[in-house]
């Protein structure tokens, strides 16, 4: 039976190699280092020596050299196990007299093929006869190679075979890596698209949540204000009517003054109730994207504005993100011109960018609004007497943080600006700007 002496300081590697060799029918003995291996050879001469190169005390090169320089053991084939990082590894192996190499990492078939090749060579005499030392210079260092040409050729072919196989494996690994890289790039692309969609959805959800929260706060506040106002108005009306009754016999003129005051209070009360009906709808539904040009056109059709001319310069296909009641804003602006513009002949809607915002303009050529009233016209208190349309406009727009203001010149016409922040204006079907 062929006996193989396995010299390996790593117990894991040694057991793995022994498992491979014993499965192929060889008897295997183990040594942990070169010194122990020399002693083992003296006790039990092996058929082949299989030695690692990197070991403590005595490395594989020195072990091989001692075996080959000893006439009693020189005929024992020595196979060195190496990772073959450097061409000098091969030269040093040949210099030490190694018969072959096993390159790490290895598989069972490769180990078997090298041992089979060595066993076959043992039974074939060297055609060149006794070895003649060969001098080789590599990297400015001279090496004395005692191996024959056949042995050198066999080792070089063996290492070349390994190099070719590793190159093929490298190409296959590169192809697999390229395929995995393509899949990874596609996954990254898909992930970016998903992140973009998720960001847009999150932004949309934040806008909706903010709008609904704002609407809820305003509705609660308005319910309280309206209830308080109606109670006060009814109390004042009751008081005025009481004075009228008490004066109806003795002072009818003053009594009618109180009746007229009660009538005005009734009008205010009706305005409060009607406003509540409209205002309770603000923010009930989520904000949505709506086409601006169509909103203006629809608002104009709902107004008897002859001889007032409606000029709609809103770009078609542009959408605004606002409360579903946004149509009332444009209707109220047109109605405001009809009621208070007096000499107005047109009302014009247009839009232009201004910094990061987009400004929607509503302009007319009426009498305009005095500076003292530019802010008051949007207040709830002012609206109780003049109408709550502009107050309602401001509240509807505020759902999505759009700000309305009056910037016209008194005597030259009204000019309402709707300042739309980023995220509230977009081209139809496109991401918001």
LINHUZI-V88202 format. One record per residue. N is the residue number from 1. OMEGA is omega in radians with two decimals (999 if undefined). Layout:
n->(N/N)
omega->(OMEGA/OMEGA)
This chain:
n->(1/2/3/4/5/6/7/8/9/10/11/12/13/14/15/16/17/18/19/20/21/22/23/24/25/26/27/28/29/30/31/32/33/34/35/36/37/38/39/40/41/42/43/44/45/46/47/48/49/50/51/52/53/54/55/56/57/58/59/60/61/62/63/64/65/66/67/68/69/70/71/72/73/74/75/76/77/78/79/80/81/82/83/84/85/86/87/88/89/90/91/92/93/94/95/96/97/98/99/100/101/102/103/104/105/106/107/108/109/110/111/112/113/114/115/116/117/118/119/120/121/122/123/124/125/126/127/128/129/130/131/132/133/134/135/136/137/138/139/140/141/142/143/144/145/146/147/148/149/150/151/152/153/154/155/156/157/158/159/160/161/162/163/164/165/166/167/168/169/170/171/172/173/174/175/176/177/178/179/180/181/182/183/184/185/186/187/188/189/190/191/192/193/194/195/196/197/198/199/200/201/202/203/204/205/206/207/208/209/210/211/212/213/214/215/216/217/218/219/220/221/222/223/224/225/226/227/228/229/230/231/232/233/234/235/236/237/238/239/240/241/242/243/244/245/246/247/248/249/250/251/252/253/254/255/256/257/258/259/260/261/262/263/264/265/266/267/268/269/270/271/272/273/274/275/276/277/278/279/280/281/282/283/284/285/286/287/288/289/290/291/292/293/294/295/296/297/298/299/300/301/302/303/304/305/306/307/308/309/310/311/312/313/314/315/316/317/318/319/320/321/322/323/324/325/326/327/328/329/330/331/332/333/334/335/336/337/338/339/340/341/342/343/344/345/346/347/348/349/350/351/352/353/354/355/356/357/358/359/360/361/362/363/364/365/366/367/368/369/370/371/372/373/374/375/376/377/378/379/380/381/382/383/384/385/386/387/388/389/390/391/392/393/394/395/396/397/398/399/400/401/402/403/404/405/406/407/408/409/410/411/412/413/414/415/416/417/418/419/420/421/422/423/424/425/426/427/428/429/430/431/432/433)
omega->(3.12/3.13/3.13/3.05/-3.11/-3.12/-3.04/-3.12/3.09/-3.10/-3.14/3.13/-3.12/-3.12/3.11/3.12/3.13/3.11/3.13/-3.05/-3.14/3.07/3.10/3.03/3.12/2.99/-3.02/2.97/-3.04/2.97/-3.08/-3.11/-3.06/-3.11/3.11/3.14/3.12/3.11/3.14/3.13/3.12/-3.12/-3.03/-3.06/3.14/3.05/-3.12/3.03/3.11/-2.99/2.96/3.14/-3.07/3.13/3.08/3.08/-3.13/-3.11/-3.06/3.12/-3.11/3.10/-3.13/-3.13/-3.13/3.12/-3.07/3.14/3.11/-3.10/-3.11/-3.08/-3.04/-3.09/-3.13/3.11/3.10/3.08/3.13/3.11/-3.06/3.05/3.04/3.10/-2.98/3.07/3.13/3.10/-3.13/-3.12/3.13/3.09/3.10/-3.13/-3.14/3.10/-3.12/-3.13/3.14/3.12/2.88/-3.03/3.05/-0.22/-3.03/3.04/-3.08/-3.11/-3.13/3.11/-3.14/-3.11/-3.14/-3.14/3.10/3.13/3.13/-3.14/3.12/-3.13/3.13/-3.09/3.13/-3.14/3.12/-3.12/3.14/-3.12/-3.12/-3.10/3.03/-3.09/-3.13/-3.13/-3.13/3.07/-3.14/-3.12/3.08/3.10/-3.08/3.12/3.10/-3.08/-3.12/-3.05/3.08/-3.14/3.14/-3.14/3.12/-3.14/-3.13/-3.13/-3.13/3.10/3.13/3.14/3.11/3.10/3.12/-3.13/3.11/-3.13/3.12/3.11/3.09/3.12/3.12/3.11/3.11/3.12/3.12/3.12/3.10/3.13/3.10/3.13/3.12/3.13/3.08/3.11/3.14/3.11/3.11/3.11/3.12/3.12/3.12/-3.13/3.11/3.12/3.12/3.12/3.12/3.12/-3.13/3.11/3.12/3.12/3.12/3.12/3.11/-3.12/3.12/3.11/-3.13/-3.12/3.13/-3.12/-3.13/3.12/3.12/-3.13/-3.12/3.12/-3.09/3.13/3.10/3.13/-3.10/3.12/3.13/-3.13/-3.10/3.13/3.14/-3.12/-3.11/3.12/3.13/-3.11/3.12/3.11/3.12/3.12/3.12/3.14/3.14/3.13/3.10/3.09/-3.12/3.14/-3.09/-3.12/-3.00/-3.09/-3.05/-3.08/-3.08/-3.10/3.12/3.12/3.13/3.06/3.11/3.09/3.12/3.08/3.11/3.14/3.10/3.10/3.11/3.11/3.11/3.14/3.09/3.11/3.13/-3.11/3.14/3.12/3.14/3.14/3.12/-3.01/-3.13/3.12/-3.11/3.09/3.12/3.10/-3.14/3.03/-3.12/3.11/-3.12/-3.07/-2.99/-3.08/3.13/3.12/3.14/-3.13/3.14/3.13/3.13/-3.12/-3.11/-3.09/3.04/-2.93/3.04/-0.01/3.13/-3.13/3.10/3.11/-3.08/3.13/3.12/-3.13/-3.14/3.13/3.10/-3.07/3.10/3.12/-3.02/3.06/3.14/3.13/-3.08/3.12/3.14/3.13/-3.12/3.09/-3.12/3.12/3.08/3.14/3.12/3.09/3.14/-3.06/-2.94/-3.11/3.13/-3.07/-3.07/3.09/3.13/2.93/-3.01/3.08/3.12/-3.07/3.07/3.09/3.09/-3.03/3.11/-3.14/2.97/-3.08/3.03/-3.10/2.97/-3.05/3.01/-3.14/3.14/-3.04/-3.14/-3.08/3.13/-3.13/-3.10/-3.08/-3.03/3.12/-3.10/-3.07/3.14/-3.07/3.14/-3.08/3.14/-3.11/3.13/-3.14/-3.06/-3.10/-3.03/-3.09/-3.10/3.04/3.13/3.11/-3.12/-3.13/3.12/-3.11/-3.09/3.12/3.11/3.02/3.04/-3.05/3.10/3.10/3.12/-3.03/-3.12/3.10/-3.13/-3.12/-3.12/3.11/3.11/3.13/3.14/3.09/3.01/-3.08/-3.06/-3.12/3.09/3.13/-3.12/3.11/3.10/2.94/-3.04/3.08/-3.12/3.07/-3.13/3.13/999)
